[in-house]
Amino acid sequence: MGSSKSARLLVKLTSLAKTGFFYVTEKNPRNTPWKLQLIKYDPVVKRRVLFEEQKLK
C-alpha cells in the first residue's frame, strides 16, 4: 500500500494589486519547485490581476 503522506502543500496566492485579497490552493513542490504566478480575478478591483504565491501561515 502507498503511504498516506501527501506531497501537496497548501499555498496562498496574494493579489499584486495590493488589495489584500487572496486565494488558497494546493501545489506539488516536486513538480513545481518555483513560485506560482497566476492571473486570477480580484473582486476588490473587479478585474483580473497577477497573483503570486506566499507561504500559508
Biopython code that builds the backbone (N, CA, C, O; Angstrom):
import numpy as np
from Bio.PDB.StructureBuilder import StructureBuilder

atoms = [
    (1, "MET", "N", (0.839, -1.182, 0.000)),
    (1, "MET", "CA", (0.000, 0.000, 0.000)),
    (1, "MET", "C", (0.884, 1.246, 0.000)),
    (1, "MET", "O", (2.003, 1.232, 0.513)),
    (2, "GLY", "N", (0.356, 2.329, -0.589)),
    (2, "GLY", "CA", (1.082, 3.587, -0.628)),
    (2, "GLY", "C", (1.016, 4.296, 0.711)),
    (2, "GLY", "O", (0.166, 3.992, 1.548)),
    (3, "SER", "N", (1.901, 5.224, 0.901)),
    (3, "SER", "CA", (1.899, 5.976, 2.149)),
    (3, "SER", "C", (0.763, 6.997, 2.136)),
    (3, "SER", "O", (0.346, 7.448, 1.069)),
    (4, "SER", "N", (0.271, 7.356, 3.296)),
    (4, "SER", "CA", (-0.820, 8.326, 3.388)),
    (4, "SER", "C", (-0.295, 9.760, 3.400)),
    (4, "SER", "O", (-1.082, 10.706, 3.378)),
    (5, "LYS", "N", (1.028, 9.929, 3.436)),
    (5, "LYS", "CA", (1.632, 11.260, 3.438)),
    (5, "LYS", "C", (1.548, 11.855, 2.027)),
    (5, "LYS", "O", (2.058, 11.276, 1.068)),
    (6, "SER", "N", (0.907, 13.003, 1.916)),
    (6, "SER", "CA", (0.739, 13.651, 0.627)),
    (6, "SER", "C", (1.902, 14.604, 0.358)),
    (6, "SER", "O", (2.445, 15.215, 1.278)),
    (7, "ALA", "N", (2.278, 14.721, -0.925)),
    (7, "ALA", "CA", (3.369, 15.622, -1.303)),
    (7, "ALA", "C", (2.846, 17.025, -1.560)),
    (7, "ALA", "O", (3.639, 17.937, -1.796)),
    (8, "ARG", "N", (1.529, 17.223, -1.522)),
    (8, "ARG", "CA", (0.941, 18.507, -1.858)),
    (8, "ARG", "C", (0.958, 19.458, -0.661)),
    (8, "ARG", "O", (0.731, 19.051, 0.479)),
    (9, "LEU", "N", (1.235, 20.744, -0.949)),
    (9, "LEU", "CA", (1.276, 21.771, 0.086)),
    (9, "LEU", "C", (0.195, 22.800, -0.170)),
    (9, "LEU", "O", (-0.147, 23.076, -1.320)),
    (10, "LEU", "N", (-0.340, 23.366, 0.893)),
    (10, "LEU", "CA", (-1.257, 24.491, 0.755)),
    (10, "LEU", "C", (-0.440, 25.763, 0.595)),
    (10, "LEU", "O", (0.503, 25.999, 1.351)),
    (11, "VAL", "N", (-0.800, 26.585, -0.392)),
    (11, "VAL", "CA", (-0.125, 27.856, -0.607)),
    (11, "VAL", "C", (-1.176, 28.951, -0.733)),
    (11, "VAL", "O", (-2.329, 28.697, -1.082)),
    (12, "LYS", "N", (-0.752, 30.162, -0.442)),
    (12, "LYS", "CA", (-1.628, 31.324, -0.501)),
    (12, "LYS", "C", (-1.224, 32.162, -1.711)),
    (12, "LYS", "O", (-0.054, 32.514, -1.865)),
    (13, "LEU", "N", (-2.189, 32.480, -2.565)),
    (13, "LEU", "CA", (-1.936, 33.333, -3.721)),
    (13, "LEU", "C", (-2.462, 34.721, -3.394)),
    (13, "LEU", "O", (-3.672, 34.912, -3.275)),
    (14, "THR", "N", (-1.573, 35.687, -3.248)),
    (14, "THR", "CA", (-1.977, 37.046, -2.878)),
    (14, "THR", "C", (-1.937, 37.957, -4.096)),
    (14, "THR", "O", (-1.079, 37.825, -4.968)),
    (15, "SER", "N", (-2.875, 38.873, -4.133)),
    (15, "SER", "CA", (-3.010, 39.796, -5.250)),
    (15, "SER", "C", (-1.867, 40.806, -5.251)),
    (15, "SER", "O", (-1.519, 41.360, -4.208)),
    (16, "LEU", "N", (-1.288, 41.042, -6.421)),
    (16, "LEU", "CA", (-0.239, 42.038, -6.545)),
    (16, "LEU", "C", (-0.816, 43.434, -6.734)),
    (16, "LEU", "O", (-0.070, 44.400, -6.888)),
    (17, "ALA", "N", (-2.156, 43.544, -6.723)),
    (17, "ALA", "CA", (-2.804, 44.858, -6.794)),
    (17, "ALA", "C", (-2.885, 45.489, -5.404)),
    (17, "ALA", "O", (-3.467, 46.561, -5.240)),
    (18, "LYS", "N", (-2.298, 44.819, -4.393)),
    (18, "LYS", "CA", (-2.236, 45.327, -3.009)),
    (18, "LYS", "C", (-3.619, 45.565, -2.406)),
    (18, "LYS", "O", (-3.817, 46.527, -1.664)),
    (19, "THR", "N", (-4.582, 44.684, -2.726)),
    (19, "THR", "CA", (-5.923, 44.823, -2.171)),
    (19, "THR", "C", (-6.111, 43.971, -0.922)),
    (19, "THR", "O", (-7.071, 44.166, -0.177)),
    (20, "GLY", "N", (-5.203, 43.028, -0.689)),
    (20, "GLY", "CA", (-5.345, 42.149, 0.457)),
    (20, "GLY", "C", (-6.150, 40.900, 0.150)),
    (20, "GLY", "O", (-6.294, 40.034, 1.013)),
    (21, "PHE", "N", (-6.676, 40.789, -1.058)),
    (21, "PHE", "CA", (-7.456, 39.614, -1.447)),
    (21, "PHE", "C", (-6.511, 38.460, -1.760)),
    (21, "PHE", "O", (-5.438, 38.682, -2.320)),
    (22, "PHE", "N", (-6.893, 37.228, -1.408)),
    (22, "PHE", "CA", (-6.044, 36.070, -1.663)),
    (22, "PHE", "C", (-6.881, 34.832, -1.907)),
    (22, "PHE", "O", (-8.035, 34.750, -1.486)),
    (23, "TYR", "N", (-6.288, 33.879, -2.587)),
    (23, "TYR", "CA", (-6.838, 32.548, -2.793)),
    (23, "TYR", "C", (-5.949, 31.565, -2.050)),
    (23, "TYR", "O", (-4.762, 31.827, -1.853)),
    (24, "VAL", "N", (-6.517, 30.428, -1.633)),
    (24, "VAL", "CA", (-5.728, 29.341, -1.054)),
    (24, "VAL", "C", (-5.864, 28.152, -1.992)),
    (24, "VAL", "O", (-6.975, 27.762, -2.349)),
    (25, "THR", "N", (-4.736, 27.577, -2.391)),
    (25, "THR", "CA", (-4.738, 26.446, -3.307)),
    (25, "THR", "C", (-3.644, 25.474, -2.910)),
    (25, "THR", "O", (-2.891, 25.726, -1.970)),
    (26, "GLU", "N", (-3.557, 24.363, -3.625)),
    (26, "GLU", "CA", (-2.530, 23.360, -3.371)),
    (26, "GLU", "C", (-1.543, 23.337, -4.520)),
    (26, "GLU", "O", (-1.875, 23.690, -5.652)),
    (27, "LYS", "N", (-0.313, 22.911, -4.211)),
    (27, "LYS", "CA", (0.661, 22.653, -5.269)),
    (27, "LYS", "C", (1.546, 21.493, -4.846)),
    (27, "LYS", "O", (1.726, 21.231, -3.657)),
    (28, "ASN", "N", (2.086, 20.813, -5.826)),
    (28, "ASN", "CA", (3.020, 19.728, -5.578)),
    (28, "ASN", "C", (4.429, 20.278, -5.788)),
    (28, "ASN", "O", (4.812, 20.543, -6.928)),
    (29, "PRO", "N", (5.212, 20.456, -4.723)),
    (29, "PRO", "CA", (6.535, 21.069, -4.863)),
    (29, "PRO", "C", (7.536, 20.202, -5.633)),
    (29, "PRO", "O", (8.565, 20.708, -6.082)),
    (30, "ARG", "N", (7.256, 18.928, -5.789)),
    (30, "ARG", "CA", (8.159, 18.083, -6.576)),
    (30, "ARG", "C", (8.045, 18.426, -8.062)),
    (30, "ARG", "O", (9.038, 18.406, -8.789)),
    (31, "ASN", "N", (6.824, 18.741, -8.508)),
    (31, "ASN", "CA", (6.607, 19.046, -9.923)),
    (31, "ASN", "C", (6.795, 20.525, -10.231)),
    (31, "ASN", "O", (7.212, 20.873, -11.336)),
    (32, "THR", "N", (6.492, 21.406, -9.271)),
    (32, "THR", "CA", (6.617, 22.850, -9.481)),
    (32, "THR", "C", (7.400, 23.457, -8.327)),
    (32, "THR", "O", (6.799, 23.973, -7.385)),
    (33, "PRO", "N", (8.741, 23.407, -8.378)),
    (33, "PRO", "CA", (9.543, 23.947, -7.278)),
    (33, "PRO", "C", (9.608, 25.472, -7.266)),
    (33, "PRO", "O", (10.045, 26.056, -6.274)),
    (34, "TRP", "N", (9.180, 26.135, -8.353)),
    (34, "TRP", "CA", (9.226, 27.593, -8.419)),
    (34, "TRP", "C", (7.954, 28.191, -7.815)),
    (34, "TRP", "O", (6.986, 27.479, -7.546)),
    (35, "LYS", "N", (7.972, 29.515, -7.606)),
    (35, "LYS", "CA", (6.802, 30.209, -7.072)),
    (35, "LYS", "C", (5.723, 30.306, -8.142)),
    (35, "LYS", "O", (6.003, 30.644, -9.292)),
    (36, "LEU", "N", (4.494, 30.007, -7.756)),
    (36, "LEU", "CA", (3.378, 30.127, -8.693)),
    (36, "LEU", "C", (3.062, 31.596, -8.943)),
    (36, "LEU", "O", (3.098, 32.414, -8.024)),
    (37, "GLN", "N", (2.756, 31.917, -10.181)),
    (37, "GLN", "CA", (2.261, 33.232, -10.545)),
    (37, "GLN", "C", (1.119, 33.007, -11.522)),
    (37, "GLN", "O", (1.333, 32.519, -12.631)),
    (38, "LEU", "N", (-0.095, 33.362, -11.113)),
    (38, "LEU", "CA", (-1.279, 33.127, -11.928)),
    (38, "LEU", "C", (-2.076, 34.409, -12.081)),
    (38, "LEU", "O", (-2.095, 35.249, -11.181)),
    (39, "ILE", "N", (-2.735, 34.556, -13.223)),
    (39, "ILE", "CA", (-3.657, 35.663, -13.417)),
    (39, "ILE", "C", (-5.036, 35.165, -13.022)),
    (39, "ILE", "O", (-5.567, 34.228, -13.619)),
    (40, "LYS", "N", (-5.612, 35.803, -12.005)),
    (40, "LYS", "CA", (-6.924, 35.414, -11.487)),
    (40, "LYS", "C", (-7.746, 36.670, -11.232)),
    (40, "LYS", "O", (-7.231, 37.787, -11.270)),
    (41, "TYR", "N", (-9.031, 36.465, -10.970)),
    (41, "TYR", "CA", (-9.947, 37.582, -10.757)),
    (41, "TYR", "C", (-9.842, 38.117, -9.330)),
    (41, "TYR", "O", (-9.885, 37.354, -8.365)),
    (42, "ASP", "N", (-9.704, 39.431, -9.210)),
    (42, "ASP", "CA", (-9.700, 40.109, -7.910)),
    (42, "ASP", "C", (-10.995, 40.909, -7.807)),
    (42, "ASP", "O", (-11.142, 41.922, -8.490)),
    (43, "PRO", "N", (-11.935, 40.477, -6.966)),
    (43, "PRO", "CA", (-13.226, 41.166, -6.883)),
    (43, "PRO", "C", (-13.149, 42.558, -6.271)),
    (43, "PRO", "O", (-14.088, 43.339, -6.426)),
    (44, "VAL", "N", (-12.067, 42.895, -5.585)),
    (44, "VAL", "CA", (-11.939, 44.221, -4.988)),
    (44, "VAL", "C", (-11.757, 45.270, -6.085)),
    (44, "VAL", "O", (-12.387, 46.327, -6.044)),
    (45, "VAL", "N", (-10.903, 44.983, -7.057)),
    (45, "VAL", "CA", (-10.683, 45.923, -8.164)),
    (45, "VAL", "C", (-11.514, 45.560, -9.394)),
    (45, "VAL", "O", (-11.488, 46.273, -10.398)),
    (46, "LYS", "N", (-12.251, 44.449, -9.313)),
    (46, "LYS", "CA", (-13.163, 43.984, -10.371)),
    (46, "LYS", "C", (-12.456, 43.760, -11.700)),
    (46, "LYS", "O", (-12.957, 44.149, -12.755)),
    (47, "ARG", "N", (-11.290, 43.131, -11.641)),
    (47, "ARG", "CA", (-10.566, 42.776, -12.862)),
    (47, "ARG", "C", (-9.596, 41.640, -12.580)),
    (47, "ARG", "O", (-9.364, 41.284, -11.425)),
    (48, "ARG", "N", (-9.035, 41.077, -13.635)),
    (48, "ARG", "CA", (-8.046, 40.017, -13.480)),
    (48, "ARG", "C", (-6.678, 40.649, -13.258)),
    (48, "ARG", "O", (-6.269, 41.547, -13.994)),
    (49, "VAL", "N", (-5.980, 40.169, -12.238)),
    (49, "VAL", "CA", (-4.646, 40.682, -11.908)),
    (49, "VAL", "C", (-3.721, 39.503, -11.620)),
    (49, "VAL", "O", (-4.166, 38.361, -11.506)),
    (50, "LEU", "N", (-2.450, 39.794, -11.507)),
    (50, "LEU", "CA", (-1.463, 38.771, -11.218)),
    (50, "LEU", "C", (-1.481, 38.452, -9.724)),
    (50, "LEU", "O", (-1.492, 39.352, -8.885)),
    (51, "PHE", "N", (-1.485, 37.167, -9.410)),
    (51, "PHE", "CA", (-1.413, 36.684, -8.035)),
    (51, "PHE", "C", (-0.112, 35.917, -7.893)),
    (51, "PHE", "O", (0.271, 35.171, -8.794)),
    (52, "GLU", "N", (0.579, 36.094, -6.754)),
    (52, "GLU", "CA", (1.851, 35.432, -6.522)),
    (52, "GLU", "C", (1.775, 34.592, -5.260)),
    (52, "GLU", "O", (1.095, 34.952, -4.299)),
    (53, "GLU", "N", (2.482, 33.469, -5.273)),
    (53, "GLU", "CA", (2.474, 32.532, -4.148)),
    (53, "GLU", "C", (3.184, 33.121, -2.931)),
    (53, "GLU", "O", (4.252, 33.722, -3.045)),
    (54, "GLN", "N", (2.573, 32.935, -1.780)),
    (54, "GLN", "CA", (3.157, 33.277, -0.478)),
    (54, "GLN", "C", (3.004, 32.052, 0.413)),
    (54, "GLN", "O", (2.193, 31.169, 0.136)),
    (55, "LYS", "N", (3.781, 32.006, 1.474)),
    (55, "LYS", "CA", (3.623, 30.913, 2.442)),
    (55, "LYS", "C", (2.315, 31.076, 3.201)),
    (55, "LYS", "O", (1.934, 32.187, 3.569)),
    (56, "LEU", "N", (1.636, 29.967, 3.430)),
    (56, "LEU", "CA", (0.418, 29.973, 4.227)),
    (56, "LEU", "C", (0.806, 29.815, 5.683)),
    (56, "LEU", "O", (1.434, 28.822, 6.051)),
    (57, "LYS", "N", (0.443, 30.777, 6.519)),
    (57, "LYS", "CA", (0.836, 30.736, 7.931)),
    (57, "LYS", "C", (-0.206, 30.074, 8.782)),
    (57, "LYS", "O", (-0.030, 29.958, 9.995)),
]
sb = StructureBuilder()
sb.init_structure("model")
sb.init_model(0)
sb.init_chain("A")
sb.init_seg("    ")
for serial, (resi, resn, name, xyz) in enumerate(atoms, 1):
    if name == "N":
        sb.init_residue(resn, " ", resi, " ")
    sb.init_atom(name, np.array(xyz, "f"), 0.0, 1.0, " ", f" {name:<3s}", serial, name[0])
structure = sb.get_structure()
